[in-house]
Amino acid sequence: MDRRNFLKSAGAVGGLMIVKPSVAFSYAANSSVNYGLLGCGKRGTSVATSFAKNTQARIVALGDIFPDQLAKGKQHFDQVNASLGLSAIDSKMTFHGWESYKAMAANPKIDAVQISTPPFFHVEHMDVLTAGGKHVYCEKPVGVDIPQTRRALEIAKRVGNKVSISVGFQIRSAPPFIEIVKRIHEGQIGRIASLSGHYNAPTATYPDRGNMPKDELRLRNWLWDKTLSGDILLEQNIHVIDVCNWVMNTHPVKAVARASRKVLTNAGNINDNYEVIFTYPNGAEFVFSSTQFNAAGYFDVKETIFGTDGLAEMPYKGTLGIQGLKPWTWSGSEQSSDTKFAADGAFSDNLAEADKMKDRSFIESITSNTFQNQIAAGVESARSCMLARKAAETGRSVSWEEIEADTEAYQLGFDIKKFV
């Protein structure tokens, strides 16, 4: 099945929702959704640009803790809006400082907000924005520690189906991945016996900040900070763990792991590699490894699922398909060989449609009054990563029951309120 035929026939498959908008509250079938971006960094800007170009979302508001980031974001989205025949963002709809999210939550001109702030703040921002009646698209992960995930689940209960909340696992919306997972679930590779996956990437780079105050430096270079990011396993590698949970229709029951910082010399404290063995309820083991330090820019992400009748290969780039008694290949994927790293997460090849389809699903859930609430699923994958992180920290096997009972709460270590 190729991309064109998939999009014609898919309907709603494996979490990809293609719906016909209708009148929903104040949203008419062809009306726009007034959309705000909270966090004007690379990934946030890339995703919001996709929303603007591929959906009925109209970028009308921006928020960031730093005025220079906010100005850069306004310049970019004014150009995006102009290319779409839309007005520039009203300067009154730009909010800076640590309370930007509160101002956006209280603004009646904003319908939906994209949370692209450092992960440490995701749950707090989600809580206030949904309490303000906003639909929320939240980048992964849903929290950096177990207490934050408990709070997220309470938000999920409180919100119910009053607004839409989507979590940024866009790979679940990529047509090639939807099709191959569907085939796995239908038994095309037989009973799943084991899984393997890897996420090898360069580290994030930042410009020289000069003699910047330490707390500001941490916020601006947040990908290097374990408290702000949750570490590479939770902030980046989570996509592979989420895909394997999707394939298995559940979460791991235990994990053993190792992690270290062997190569990186920057001022941060994240690990630069992980090695993990997850065990799923049926006894299948998932062997995962990651690196985040390659200076040559090498980038490679892939899951391989081994079954009794074959195996499924699921790379970001390259041949995606099934080998075995019932072979199958996603048309066109075998032609891809480029391993260039996309720092903003705007990938091509097997993920070419991922952001677009994920964005459309979220916006159409609003305009069609078929609201999503993906918090619980987001928490499950976040806790799976926390399970492995705790195993690496303790040097022993950690069970799912133990991680669910964990009380360790990450502490920021400075007063965020000084950033006004």
Secondary structure, DSSP 8 states (H G I E B T S, - for coil): --HHHHHHH-SSBTTB-------BTTB-TT--EEEEEE--SHHHHHHHHHHHHHSSEEEEEEEESSHHHHHHHHHHHHHHHHHTT-----GGGEEESTTHHHHHHH-TT--EEEE-S-GGGHHHHHHHHHHTT-EEEE-S-S-SSHHHHHHHHHHHHHHTTSS-EEE--GGGG-HHHHHHHHHHHTTTT-SEEEEEEEEEE---------S--HHHHHHHTGGG-HHHH--HHHHTTHHHHHHHHHHHTS--SEEEEEEE-SS--SS----SEEEEEEE-TTS-EEEEEEEE--TT---EEEEEEEETTEEEEEESSS--EEEESS-EE-TTGGG-------TTS---GGGTTHHHHHHHHHHHHHHTT---B-HHHHHHHHHHHHHHHHHHHHTS-EEHHHHHT--------S-GGG--
